[in-house]
Amino acid sequence: MELNEANLQTLTEFLRKTLDPDPTVRRPAEKFLESVEGNHNYPILLLTLLEKSQDNVIRVCAAVTFKNYIKRNWRCVEDEPNKISDPDRTAIKANIVNLMLSSPEQIQKQLSDAISIIGREDFPQKWPDLLTEMVNRFQSGDFHIINGILRTAHSLFKRYRHEFKSNELWLEIKLVLDTFAQPLTELFKATIELCQTHANDINALKILFSSLTLISKLFYSLNFQDLPEFFEDNMETWMTNFHNLLTLDNKLLQTDDEEEAGLLELLKSQICDNAGLYAQKYDEEFQPYLPRFVTAIWNLLVTTGQEVKYDLLVSNAIQFLASVCERPHYKHLFEDQNTLTSICEKVIVPNMEFRTADEEAFEDNSEEYIRRDLEGSDIDTRRRAACDLVRGLCKFFEGPVTAIFSGYVNSMLTEYAKNPQANWKHKDAAIYLVTSLASKAQTQKHGITQANELVNLSEFFANHILPDLKSPNVNEFPVLKADAFKYVMIFRSQLPKEQLLLAIPLLVNYLQADSIVAHTYAAHALERLFTMRGPNNTTLITAAEMAPFTEQLLNNLFKALVLPGSSENEYIMKAVMRSFSLLQEAIVPYIPTLISQLTQKLLLVSKNPSKPHFNHYLFESLCLSVRITCKANPATVSSFEDALFPVFTEILQNDVQEFVPYVFQVMSLLLEMHSSNIPSSYMALFPHLLQPVLWERTGNIPPLVRLLQAYLQKGGSTIAGSAADKIVSICCFGSQTLADKRGKLLTFLHMLLDKH
């Protein structure tokens, strides 16, 4: 592709079409860009557009497209073609830093991420001057440029927080520290001085505090793997200034917004993280500074309000206390009974309360609520932090802490009993506190695996959880119902089987609750119970024990998929899949109805695939239906083909890339079920399976290989006589990318053909 106006104009038009909501316009444009991205100068054209286009929407679109292009193609994979030419790579690295620094913030962030992706592969060996170029920009005095450099450095260095230790990593970090640590420290001190100079200038303070937050994040990344000698030598400078910033209260930086965290909150949150890192990993070196940080953070916690904008700050502050109380060095700070009582009363209980903001999220943003609560992404929530603090305190003070908190739990439950309608939030907090107190070790597979022996989980279930489950009104107190389902789910390994069997029909009933969170939690609890293993490694809950509830379970699961907000609910579809797996032959009488509903759902979601987990469980459910039914009656394979092939044809004709590999897998399964020759409908499809475009997508190769294997196993003689030339042509397809894979495939096919 030449770097000229005509190509820039063409690229602009196709980028604009990728933003069109109409898929008939958008998808061809996406395919065109995908087809030309291997051309020389393609990334340079994108960079030219984002620099020179007069249309800001196109500039942002070009920046996002460029970043995603770099993400897909920059890494060189052995035996696969290099989609970015060496001259383009050189030109990108020569220009991207300057372009990033001169761009508006929205574009700057995209290019910063792109630099980070390139740096992950090329820095330092193939991009040795990157760091020097960045550090030199600190001298500019322009904080738009400085913040751009800091943002890029953060994107580049934050991987040090999760990389495995290795000599290569140590050498890279040492190079970074030798070049970056001193200038970063000087910039930190200079920025703090400027904050004092411009203490009454709100616009200057906003820029400077953004810089301080980024500097604090870089401090965390550079100190995560080990305590660098430089930062140990300069600990006084960093910790003194961190402490001063933690206690700072500038009225100009306070915001009226109750939802969005302000710059002051973001900076203090990061400082709490930094102090927690040192308290946890470098406690000996940090010991002289610890008391002042404990005092400052305690004061912060007892004076900070319940508004959502403080959530990150409060959770990080509590996490700091949790880090401290777990360390033997600091055990003495928490030994006093009054201290433990004060922590419970002033920090833990207030931050376990179900606030109005939580209630709004439960009702109006259920997907995000579930993601945070069920999937463990609640790491920045007050409740999660308070829970971690309870566990931390129990490490050395389990008896006293359990006694203190038991009093609070009883008090909350008493308040609830007086007026359930008005005081239901007290019971919610009590359940959460019991959960926090009882949980000592947990896994995704088994739930709580080690519990506090001082908490009687079975008794609490019988007295306070089961009554909620037995309530005839499935829509009353949805939050408490969700709490009850979660209690069953996480303590499933601790509760006796008798209680689990009591819960199952009640959970099935709650699949019809109107609340998205409630019926999602019910489905998830059932799915988790169905995975549990008994003494002989068989499922703890058997198909025979489920027999009285099988019809209601299947009906309610599929009814739940038509409830508002749950048409593509991955937890419900996973529960469908797990139910099929558990019930096995018991589902056969219901298959005609079930397969009809599954194919209708497949047809619907294929129009716009947006939930990959839901789609995966949907196809898994289809496969289980085929396996279980055809095992019981092989002749039913034709019924499945009649139901599925029209949908599969539409998916293949529309080239729904997300679904094509799944279609090939299900077709393989169906073909393998045939006992005689290959049906004509399959033979008609055979030539199309050898189209080069299908083999150019790596994700298609395993299912295509399996499908061809099924063809050859069921009708190798027919294919050898009528279509052998088409099989050999696989080796001649397309690019060099798959040459090695196709060579192996050809050998495999010849071996199979020889048998026929």
N, C-alpha and C positions, 0 to 999 in steps of 0.2 A: 504494500500500500504506500503510495507516494504521499509525502507530506505537502498537500496542496489544498486550496480552498474547496475544490469539488469534493474531496474526501471528507474534509471537515464538515461541509454542509450535509453530506450523506449521513455521516455519523450523528450529527445533531438531530436529523429527522428520525433516525431509528431510536436514539435515546429518548426522544420525546414520546415515541410510540410505546416504549417499555413502561411508561407511566399511565398508559390508557387503561381504564378499568375494564374495558371490553376485551375478553381473552382472545377473541378472533383477531384483534389488532395487536395485542400485547405479545402473544406467544410467537407469531412469525418474526416480530422484531427481536425478541430474545434469541430465537434460533439463528437469525442472521448474525447477530453479534457473536454468538457462540461459534459460528462457522468461520468468522474472519479473525478471531482472536489469536490464531496461530501465525498470522501474517506479520512480516517485518514492518515496523513503525506503528503498529496498532496501539501499543501503550503510549507512544510519543504523541500520537494524535489525541488520545484522551487527555494527556497532560496539557497539550496546547489548548484544547477546548476549555478545560477548567481554569486555565490562566486568562484566555482572551475572549471567551464568549461574553456577549452583552446580556445574555439571559441568565439570571442567577439560578433559576431552576435547573437549567441545563448544566451549569457549572457544578452544582451540588450532585446532580445525577452522574456526571462524568467522574466526579471524585469517588462516589460510592462504587460505581462500576469499576474504576481503576483499582480501588482497594480490594474488591472481591476477585478481580482478575489476578492480582498479585497473590492473594490468599490461595487461589486454586493452582496457580502455575509456577510460582517462583521456585519452589523446592524441586530440585532435580532428582528424579527417581531412576534408579538403575534399570536398564533395558526398556525405558520408555523415552519417547522423543522429548526434546527440550522445546517447549512451546514459546519460550522467550529467547530471541537470538542474543548472542553475546554483545553485539553493538547496542542493542536496546537495553540490555542490563547495565552496560557501562553508562549510557546516556541517562538512564533513570537515576542511578546513584549519584551522577554528577550534578543533577539539577533538582532533585526532589527536596532536599533540605531548604534551599533558597526559596523554592516555590511554596513550601509549607509555611515558612516564616512570613512570606508576603501575602498570604491568603487570609480571607476572613475566618473567624473562629470555627464556623460550621464546616468549612472545607479543611481548615487546619487540622481538625480532629481526625478526619478521614485519612489525610496524608500522614499524620503522625502514626496512625495504626498501620499504614502501609510500610512506613519506615521500620516500625517494630517487627513486622513480618519478615521484611528483607533482612533486618539485623539479626533475627533469630537464626537465619541460614548463613549469612555472609560475615557477620561481625564476630571476631575481629579480623580473621585471616583474609577474607576477600574484600573487606571494607575498613582498612586500618586507619584511615583518616577521619572516620565518622565522628569519633569522640572529640578529637582535637577541634574539628570544625564546630561542633556544638559548644564546647567550653569557650572558644574564642568569642562566641556571641554573647556571653555573659557580660562582656565589657561594653556592649552597645548602650547600656543604660535605658533602652527601650523595653518596657515590661511586656509589650505585646510580643516582641521577639523572645524575650527571656522566658515568658510563660509558655510560648510555643516549644522552646527547647526543653523546659522542665516537663511539659506534657509528653513530649517524645521520649525523653529519658525514662519517665515513669512507665510508658508502654513497653520500653525496651528492657528495663531492669526488673519489672514486677514478676517476671517468670522465675527470678531467684527465690521467690517465696515458696515455690513448689517443685523446683528441680531436684532430682536426686543428686547426692554428693558424688563428685568425680574429680579427677585431676584436671580434666579439661575445664570443668566449671570453676574450680579454684583459680586456675590461671587466668580465666576471663575476668573473674571478679577482682583479682589482684590488679590486672591491667586497668580496670575501671576505677578502682580505688586510687591507684597511683596517679591517674589523670584527673579524676573527678572529685574526690573527697575534699581536697583543700579548697578548690574554687567554690564548691557547694557550701562549705562552711563559711567562707568569706561572704558569699551571697546571702546566706542566712543572717549573719550579723548585720550586714549592710541594709537588708530589707527591714529588720527590726528597728534599726536607727531611723529609717525613712518613715516607718509607722509612727514613731514618736514625733518626728518633724511634722508630719501631715496628720496629726491626731484629730484635727477638726475638719479635714477635707474628706467627705464621704466618698467621692469618686476615686480619689487616690487610694483610700483605705480598701476599697473593694478590690482593686487590682493587686495591691500589696498582700492582702490576706489570701487571695487566690494563689499568689506565689508561695506564701508560707505553708499553705495546705499541701501544695505539690512538693515542696522541699521536705515536708514532714513525711509524706508518702515515700519519697526517695530514701530518706533516712531508714524507714522500716525495711525497704527492699534490700538496701546495702548491708544492713545489720542482721538479716534474717538467718543466713546460713551459719555464721559464726561472728564473734565479736572482733571486728577489725582493729588492728593495733592503733590506727589513726584515730578512730572514734573512741577507743579506750583512753588515749592520751588527751583527747579533747572533750571528754565526758562532762566536765564542769561547764564548758561553754554551752553545750547542747542542753543539758538537763536544767541548768539555771534558767535559760531562756524558755524552755518548754514549760517549766513550773510557772514562770511569770505570765506566759500566754494563757495557761490554764486558769489562772486566777484573775485574768483581765476581764473587765466588764465595761466595754465602750458602748454607750447608749446609741451612737450613730449606726452601729452594726446590728442592732436589734431590729427584727422585722415584725410587722403586724400579721404576716401570713402564719396561720396556725398549722398549715400542712407542710410547707416546704422548709427544710433546714436552711438557715442562713450561713454566711461565711464563718462567723464566729463559732457556731455549733459544729460545722464540718471540721474546722481546725482543731477544736478541743477534742472532738471524737478521735481524730487521728493521733493526737498526743496521748490520749488514754491508751490507744493501741500500742504506741511506741513504748510507753511506760510498762504496759503489760508484757510486752515482748522481753524487755530487760529483766522484769521481775521474775519471769518464768525461766528464761534461758541463761541469764547472766546475773543470778541473784547475789553472788559474792561481790562482784564489782559494783552492782547497783545498790548494795545495802546502805551506804551512807546517804543516798538520796531518797530511799524508800519512805521514811516517816513523813517527810513533807508532801510527797505525792499522795500517800494514803489520806492525810488530813485534807488536802486540797480536793481530792476526788470525793471523799465523804461529804464535805461541805457542798460540793457540786450536786450530789445526789439528793441531799435533803432540801435543797433550795430550788431545784428545777421542777417546772410544772409538768402536767400530764399531757400537754399538747403534743400532737403527732410530730411536729418539727423537731422535738427534742429526743425522739425515739432512738436514733442512732447514737447520739451522745450518751444517753442514759444506759443503753445496752452495752456500749463499749466501756463505760465507767464501771458498771456492775461486773463485766467480764474481767476488768483489772482486779477488782476485789476477789473474784473467783480464782484468778491466777495466783494471787498472793496467799489466800487461805489454804491452798493445796500444798504449799511449800513448807517443809519442816522448819526451815529457818525462821519463818514468820508465824509459826504456830502460837507463840506467846501473845500475839496481838489480839487473838480471838478467844482466849481461854476464859475470860471473865463472863459469868452468866449474864450480867447486865449488858455487856457488849453484844452477845448473841441475841438477846431479847430485842435490843435496839435495832440490830440489823434486820431482824424479822419484821418488826413493827414499822420501821421507817423506810426500808428498802425493798424487802422481798414481797410482803403482802400488797403494798400499794402498786407495785409493778406487775402483779399477777391479776389485777382487777380487769374485768372485761369492760372496756371503755365504749363510749358512744361511737368513736371512730372504728373500733373493732366490730361493733354491731352493724355499722353501715357497710363495712367490707364484707361481712358475713352475708348480708342481704343483697347488696348491689354489685359486689365485685367478687363473686364466689370463687371464680377460677384462681384469682390471685390469693385469696384466703386459703384455699385448699393447697396451692403450691407451697405456701409458706408453712402451713401447719402440718401437712401430711408428708411433704417431700423433703423436709429438712432444710428448706431455704429460709427458715425463720431465724437464721443466725444473728440477724441484726434487730430482732424484736426484744422488747422489754421482758416478755414472758420467758423467752428462751434463755436470756441472760440470768433472770432471777432463778430459773430452774437449775442452771449450771452452778450458780452460787450456792443453792441448797445442797447440791451434790458435793461441791467442794468443801462446805462446812461439815458435811457428814463423814468426810474422810477421817477426821480426827475427833469429831465431837458428835458421833451418831446418836448416842443416848440422849444427851441434853437437847440437841436440836430436835429430835423426834418428839421429846416431851413438850418442848415449847410450842412446836408447830401443831401438835395434836390438840392443844388447847385452842389454838386459832381455828382449826378445822371444825372442832365441836361447836365453837361459838358461831361460825358461819352457817353451819347446818341448822343450828337452833333458830337463827334469824330467818333462814329460808322457810323452816317449818311454820313459823308464826304467820307468814303471808307469802306463799309461793309466787303469787302473781306479781307482787311488788319487789320481792327479794330474791328472784331466781339467780341474779348475778352472784350472790353470796355462795350459792351451791356450786356454780361454775368455778369460782375461785377455789373453793374447798376441794373439788375434784382435781383441779390442776395442781394444787399444793400436795395432795396425797400422791399423785402421779410422780411429781418431782421428788418427793421424800422417799418413795418406795423404789425408784429406778436407780440401780447401781451399775448395771451393764446391759447393753442393748445391741441387737443386730437387726438388719433389715429382714432377714429370713425368719428369725424366731421371735422377734419382739424383745421384751425384757427377759434376759437370761439369768440375771442375778438381782435379787430384790432385798430390800431392807427387812430383815427378819422381825423387826419391831412393829412392822405394819401388817395387819391381817387383811390381805387383799381379798380373800374369799368372803370374809365377813362383810367388808365394805361393799363388795358386789351385791351380796344378798340384801343388805339393808338400804343401800342408796342408789345402786345402778339398776338392779332388776325391777324395782317399782317403776322407774322411768320407762324401761323397755316394755313393761306390761300395760302401760297407759293406752286406753282404747283410741285416743285421739292422736293420730300420727303427726298432726301438724301443730300440736301444742308444745310450747317451749322447745323450738328446734335447736337452739344452742345446747341445751341440756341433753337433748337426744343425741346430738353429734358427740358431745362429751362421753356419753354412755357407750356409743359405738366404738369410740377411740379407746376407751378403757378396756373393753373386751379385746380389741385388736392388739394393743400393746402388751397386755398382760396374759395373752392367750397361752403362753407356755407355763404360767404360774397358776392359772385357775384350773380346778379339776374338770375332767371331761364332762361330768354330769352338768356342770354349770354352762359349759359351752353348748351342749345339746339343748339346754333350756333356751339359750339365747338365739339359736339358729332360726327357728320359725318366727321369732319376734323380729329378727333382722330382715327376713324375707318380707314380712309385712310392711316394714318401713321403706322398702324400695319404692313405695307409692307416695311417700311424703312429698309435699310440694317444694320444700326447701331443697335447693340444689346441693348444698353442703350436706344436709341430712341424708338424702338418698345416695349421694356419692360415698359418704362414710359407711353407710350400711352395705353397699356393694363391695367396698374395699375390705371391710371386716369379714364378710363372707368369703371373699377370694383368699384372704390370708388364712382363715380357718381351714379352707379346703386344701391348703398346701401342707398342713401340719402332718408330721409323720409319727406313727405309733411305734410300739416296741419292735415289730418285725419289719420295720422300714416300709410298711404299707401306710396308706393314708389313715390318719387318726379318725377322721369322720368317714364312714363307709357309705357306699351307694345304698346299701340296705337300710341304714339309719336315715338316709335322706328320702327314702321311698314315699313316706306320707306327704312330703312337701315338694316333690319333684315338679309336679305340674304347676303349682303356685310359684315356685322359684323361677321356672322358665318363663311363665307368663309375666310375672312382675318385672323380671330383668328386661324383657323386650318392651313392656309398657313404659319402663323408666326411660328408655331411649327416645320416647316421643314426648317426654315431659319438657316444658320450656327450659331452654338452656342446657339440655343434656343430649341433644341429638347426636353429638360426637363425643360423648363422655368416655374417656379412655378407661376409667376405673370400672364402669359398668360393662364395657366390652371385654375387659380383662376378666371380670367375674363370669361373663358368658363363657369365655374360653375355658376357664378353670372348672366351671360347672360341667361342661361337656366332658372334660378330661376325667373328672371324678365319677360322673354318672355312667359313662360308657354306654352299654347296650340299653340302659334305661331311657335314653333319649330317642331311640329309634322310632317309637310310635309318634313322636312329635315332629320328626324330621321334615315332612312335607310342609308344615306350617313354618317351621324355623328357617328352612332353606329359602323359602319365599321372602321372609322378612330380611334375611341376610343379603340376598341378591338385590332387593330393593334399596337397602342401605348402601350397598356397594355402588350401585348405579348413581345414587345421589351424591356420595362423597367423591366419586371419580370426576365429577364436573369441576371440582376445585379442591384438590387434596390439600388439607391444611393441618391435619393432626396426625403426624407419622406414627405415634404410639397406638392411637385408635385404629388406624389402617392396618398396622401389623397384627393386632389382636383380632381384627375382623377376618383377615385372611387365615390366621391360625384357627379360628373357629370354623371357617369353611373347610379347611383341611381335616380337622377332627371329625366334622360331620361326614365327610367322604370316607375316611378311614373306618370309623366305627360302623357306619351303615353298610358299606360294601363288604366289610369283614363278616357281618351277619348275613348279608344277602348280596353276593357279587352282581347279580342281575340289575341292581338299582343304579349301577354306574351310568346307564343311559339316561335315567331320570335326572341325575345331577348335570349331565352334559346338556340336556334340554334346557335346564334352568340357568346354567352358568354361561353357556357359549354366546348367547346374544349380548350379554354384558361384556364378556371378554372381547368379543369382536369390536364393540364400540370403543373399549379402552385401547386396543391395538390400532384401530383406525385413527383415533384422535391422538395417538402417541402420548398417552399419559405416562410420562417417564417414571414417576414414583411407583406406578402400579404394574408396569410391564414385567419386571422380574418376578413379582408375585404371581402374575397370570401364568407365566411359564412353569413355575413351581407346581401350581394347582393342576395345570394340564398334564405335567409329568405324572403326578399322582393318579389322575384319572386314567391316563393311558396304561400305566402299570397295572391297573385293576382289571384290564381286559384280559380274557383268557385266550381269545382267538386272534385272528389277524387284525391289522390296524384298520379302523373304520375309515370310510372315504372322506369324512369331514376332516380327519387329521391329515390324510394324504394331500388334500387340497391346500392345507396350510404349509406343508413341508417346504416347498421352494421359498416361501417368504421368510422362513427361519434362517435362511442362508444369505439374507440381504446384508451387505457390508455395514449399513448404519446400525444394525442391532449389535454387531460385534465390536463396534467402536466404543461402546459404553461398558466400562469394566464391570459394573453391577449386573449386567445382563449375562455375563459369561458363565458363572456357575449354574444358574437355572437352565440356560440354553444347552450346556453340556449334558445336564441330567435329562433334559427333554429329548435330545438327540439319542442319548443312550436308551431311553425308553422306546423310541422309534425303532432302533436297531434290534433291541431285544424282542420286540413284538412282531417286527416285520422286516428283519434284515434281508431276507431273500428277495422280497419284493423291491426293496430300495436298491439292493445290489444290482438287480436286473434293469431297473428303470431310471434310477437317479444317482448312480455312483459318481458320475461326472460332477454333479452338484456338490457332493460331499467334498470331493478333492478340491473344488474351487474355494473352499474355506481358507485354504492356505494363501490364496492370492488376494484376499480382501485387504483393502485399505492400507493403513499406515503400518510403520514398523513396530508400533507400540505393542501389538499383540502377537508379533511373529513367533516368539518363543512359546506362548500359550497355544497358538494355533498348531504349531509343529507337534506339540504333545497331544493335542486333540486329534490330529490326523492319524498319528500312530495308534491311538486308542480306537479310532473308528475303523482303521484297517484291520486291527485285531478282531473286532467284533464281526466285520464283514467276512473275514476268513472262516469264522465259525458257521456261517450260513452258506 
